[in-house]
Amino acid sequence: MQQTAPEGQAHGRGPVPFGPPGAAPGLPVLPELAARLAAAAAHAEPEPVGGGARTLDAACGYWSRRGLWTDPFHVAAAPGAEPLLLALLAATGGDVLLSRPCAAWYAPQPRLLGRQAYHVPTPAECGGVPDPFALLETVRRVREEGGDPRVLLLSVADDPTGTVAPPELLHEVCEAALGEGLLIVSDETYRDTVHDPAATVLLSPAEMHPQDVVVLADLGAALVPPGWPAAVARFPGTWRGAELHAATLDALAALRALLTPPVAAAVAHALAEPETVAVRAAAATRVHAALAAALHATVTGAGAVARPPQAGSHLYADLDPLRPALAARDVNDSVELEDDLTARLGVPVPGGHRFGDAPDALRVRLSTGMLLGASEEERLAALTAPDPLELPHVRAALRLFGSALAERDGARR
């Protein structure tokens, strides 16, 4: 059983600038949200721990529109998903089970608390959720070795793989986790970024087991700019949920993890989803869907392997079929692959070792942000174009990426 290791620590590499979770990295800020933030800039009173009434009411409306009725006494808001998850895990205690691969920001939270995090392999059809049989075996082994697994953190619309867990598989995973007494934390940061909602069914574990699931969402994925950290959590409407909510608020207070008044004003407005916000979110999803499909075609066309992306702005590529060509460039593991592609493309291309995979696997997370453009004008053009793939700067970026995969010598571009 492999215990989570700090990113890059074993290989002499520190963290790379991933940026916060977000389905629209680099896209221009919606003027309406900027105006809300600016209008609240003079407010000196701090927000309450866990969010003010307006933010909590807006979050309740957001979830109710998605079939999850919620009251303000079971909602918490924080300046980003990382401190919110940290506070939640402080409240739950115990060790954490994660999928392999998983979002790079998951594992550091239990580690900061002195807890263990254990990766469980994902099934062939998707990322974000563990194989249910592997989950049961991992729980058994952890307990035999003296561990205390209490939380399963999963992602129904996944970073890094960009896939969506099928409802039937999600049902099996939840049944296995609950049968072992685990609390399920469902990261639904990317639930509103599904590329083709007509063809992809996204189901929340909280719809299946409302009394046993905490839902977490970083709002930088679709509703607010990623640079304005904001996240919300929905707790079960039970006594256990109320106790967990109160303990999470205590931890947030200890961290002084509060939304600032300007960000809170923008968040409350965005969570209400007025037409302008909804239209922008839909446009961002459309452009990222087109760019993700183009990246996937380029990756598979070069002979590498990747699951077709279904949500968000990422895909996860396995370049092992290209190992001989990469070895000619002195690239033999994911650390070297990260360095090589980052240098060639001029943007961070994090290797699979940052997402829980073994360093000797040649895997990377690819972001559509690398195709959006270098200037605000280019990014706005990508957002508004009928077909962003027809834009010259997008075509040039795709050609550069394709050549970075195909290049056989050690030359840097």
Secondary structure, DSSP 8 states (H G I E B T S, - for coil): --B---TTGGGT-------SS-SSTT----HHHHHHHHHTTT--S---TT--HHHHHHHHHHHHTTT----GGGEEEESSHHHHHHHHHHHH-SEEEEEES--TTTTHHHHHTT--EEEEE--TT-SSS--HHHHHHHHHHHHHTT--EEEEEEESB-TTT--B--HHHHHHHHHHHHHTT-EEEEE-TTGGGBS-TTT-----HHHH-TTSEEEEEEGGGTTS-TTS--EEEE--SSHHHHHHHHHHHHHHHHHT----HHHHHHHHHHHT--HHHHHHHHHHHHHHHHHHHHHHHHHHHTT-EE----BTTEEEEE-GGGHHHHHTTT--SHHHHHHHHHHHHSS---BGGGGT--TTS-EEEEEGGGGS-SSHHHHHHHHH-S-GGGSHHHHHHHHHHHHHHH--SS---
